[in-house]
Amino acid sequence: MNLNSEESSSGSETTLAQVRGVLDLDLPGPTISRHVYGHFAEHLGHCIYGGFFVGEDSSLPNEGGIRLDVVEALKALDIPNLRWPGGCFADEYHWQNGVGPREQRPTMVNSHWGDVVEDNSFGTHEFMALCELLGAEPYISANVGSGTVQEMSDWVEYLTRADDSPMARLRRQNGREEPWSVRFWGLGNEPWGCGGGMRAEFYADLANQFGTYSRDHGENRLYRIAAGAADADYRWTEALMAGLGHKLGGGTTRRHGRHPYQAISFHYYTVPGPWQHKGSATQFDREEYYRTLHQAQRLRGILAGHAAVMDAYDPERQVGLVLDEWGTWFDVEPGTNPGFLFQQNTLRDALVAGVHFDAFHDHAERLVMANIAQTVNVLQAMILTDGEALVLTPSYHVFEMNKDHQDAQRLRLALGEVPSRGEGEAQVDTVSASASSKHGAVLVSLTNLDADEPVEVVLDLRGGSVGTPVGRLLTAPSMAAHNTPANPDEVHPGALRDVRVEDGRLVVRLPAHSFATVRLPVLD
Ligand code: AHR
């Protein structure tokens, strides 16, 4: 551990760890796609029903059945895109059952999630209305596992075609005159698992087939995302790159036309324990705390692994990398339906989010999109609802505090020696950081993962000068602190007081287990 500065508190001498680094203000890197701050809403538990959608007859304020308090809260996050209808659900969803008069829509069994009956009252038009209310771009995952090529092709036509084609006519009959603009389309989900148990090469052929017959209508240019690997399965990514006709070392065997898919996804969840006992979202000790953050920090290496495979086949970076499911996955809350994946969200989850965003920013060259799983009431949620009650989670606050990284230019931020902490093999680097610049201001994000000790971060500011820093801090006395309807502000951002710029250095003191942002106006 690097203990090279000292402070005294309450008369007793204690040591304060210091981490030094360099922030280059005049070396802007690539743009951080706003879409790495994307979201995911599946027909799972109370994400859609009860979370986003309560129906028009609800006593809760709603527009067309969409819950307005949830929309209002999410608007503060500037959500760039929303993925729907799954997840695993996407590969058993038949979109035509979710359009037309609600009372005539067929029901189905949601066999993946709780074996409940889905009434299809939230379908394509409701989803598009939700995206419009949120100001988010839709990202629709089509059914490759149990659907047909024609079904996906028709869905694209239904949503995006302007003339009198059969699907455009059907859309008009269902009340929508103008086509929507829908760029992002997923070609199935987890085809190696719930999406059909396929081999990578077999799925690559299917992705080519589904992608080929999903057409650009009018001005709407599709950005098709092939369903990718679990975690560090780089072989899957390689099969999809080869499936596109890309050759090792660059070049392509494809003779004409656009690629049938423009991006390849993968999924990575932070799961601290074995699948049968992942651990509680709120009851955890130091060992579990560090194990969780260790798992979260693995993401950086996994991103690098997928990016390296893609670089080998596509040095010009024509194909995007998408992480369309990420977040913590703990045991469900006691007494809740195991198929509904409802978990509380603590300060630990917020730190997981901070670590992920730093890794996303570092991989801005290749990573074009990422989607938190999931936005409301499922896994690492932004919002938890209970009837009328609505609670913003600690993770929500990280998304809000970090939102100005969206479409900003990444700045080079290099840390020197960072102390590591942990238990056994689950060691973590205790400080994580990233920075970007937009509209004449720099945003620095800093996470102190140390469970017990504060840290002082000192960054040499090179290549420019800055004005007065404004800091915000998210922390709480306990790493397990969380918000509830009775205590909704237990974890809430406040002002970061221990921040200053002196002698060309940014000096920040971060309390134990905390996340902070610092805004620095750049002076001409
Ligand atoms: O987000 C929950 C589930 O996790 C998704 O449906 C699936 O894609 C993944 O396994």
Boltz pocket constraint, residues with backbone or C-beta under 6 A from the ligand:
constraints:
  - pocket:
      binder: B
      contacts: [[A, 42], [A, 86], [A, 87], [A, 88], [A, 89], [A, 189], [A, 190], [A, 325], [A, 373], [A, 374], [A, 379]]
      max_distance: 6.0
